């Protein structure tokens, strides 16, 4: 059996996992990222977590582990091993591979976290078996990862796959990236919460309003839950969310026509009430609606483990 | 010297060209497509034009030509050699490679015409030297072609790269594809003419109105020419055109981060008055605006020859 270490470097936590050749995580170790602090300290903790996870698995780093892979927010140059820029972590031109290799004498690979998670779904999750796949994560933002011919496509400057930052409504809602009307501004959990709040402001005392007051805040579930409780205004919010999501997904399919388009993130826990109408809208709009072969839209399978599993197999992703 | 035949199969004309290994077209032969008529007749004329072009070049098909490549409208399955669907030509599951090989005993390759033209710009034109490139053609529609790692990316069902059919304004202008608000509905020559007509309707007797009456019709040049003649309403049309074009281009760059983004088509003859403001808007909006390396936006170089040159080198495009 061969073993690989994947590290998911997040703004909040550093999680390292040992993954076996069957794509199973057999041990994990984690610590707080504690941003902001010096990049070398973070690298040291990442190496420590890797070593700890290997120990927990009862393995020997030197003998049993093939390589270490890292998924990180920001722009990760997979050729040079440098994190060129990460807003979340405050990194600029951080030679992360070099830092980790001061502690671990193994090949070390690095990749943007959304790309690594997409690769995880590709090797072991919902996009398994695809030749070409696109993964979209509906979270705080809308993340994207592109797999072409079984390899991660990150663009010529490693800053690509920012599918969330494609405008679908000129002069629309303000996006965190500076543009207006981005896919992310509508289809992220944050976008759904914003649209829910806008509807509550227009319809005080509606079920959404009362439900969110009971919970103490508006969440990405408020509109879906209130819709199920019979709130017509909540249904409007959900319908709008679904319409914009289907629009963004159709855009991606018209460009890539992948075998599989995989959507993940918390909002996907809504399941069929979200997925079925999205699929129906896409089916009616996609450019190849008369073709025999069309993209399969699926829900991501691996959750937060996608990042670790994808990172663990980075040694294959660009070879 | 090695020679290759490229055939550009269009709705109006069939053009075959002999291209040498320096990417120069050394002879051409053409005839009308005369649609609609039986697909085998069209294939026969395509083969005839190939033979004629080779003869004109003073070459021998058997001895001197490496292969024949075809660029066609619609969905071309480059693996099977079948044109699966072409609305323009009325083709459905047409085994074009087989048909051509009844006349010409050479390897024959087939590809969507926009993809072939993009490949032409990549091997010999404005995208030469790129690892990753995206080409956008602003014509009757907005065509797209994607080159990744030096290969054409056509998607898993050969229907991809329909960049023109990505919505940039939800519920916007009606597109020919059935969607509303597509990039094509704003950034094609057709879209520019529509916006010009809308402005003329609002401002009868403006310079655009008079200029188009003099010419007998509104063209894609009317707004640019009238702007230069001092029409403030024409400037509004041009500004809007540039805004939507920059939006679509920024979307493409945020996804692909290619080395080169190449724009072609008649509208690009406007040159700097179009290109410079587009570049400025993209520069201010693109996700990687703080990165050292950003996509270079260039004007296509090969014009209508791109399709022939790209088709001629298809033997390399998918190998």
Interface residues (C-beta under 8 A of the other chain):
Chain A: X75 X84 X85 X130 X131 X132 X144 X146 X148 X153 X154 X155 X156 X157 X158 X159 X160 X161 X162 X163 X165 X166 X167 X168 X169 X170 X172 X177 X178 X179 X243 X244 X247 X250 X251 X254 X255 X256 X257 X258 X259 X285 X287 X288 X290 X291 X292 X293 X294 X295
Chain B: X75 X84 X85 X130 X131 X132 X144 X146 X148 X153 X154 X155 X156 X157 X158 X159 X160 X161 X162 X163 X165 X166 X167 X168 X169 X170 X172 X177 X178 X179 X243 X244 X247 X250 X251 X254 X255 X256 X257 X258 X259 X285 X287 X288 X290 X291 X292 X293 X294 X295
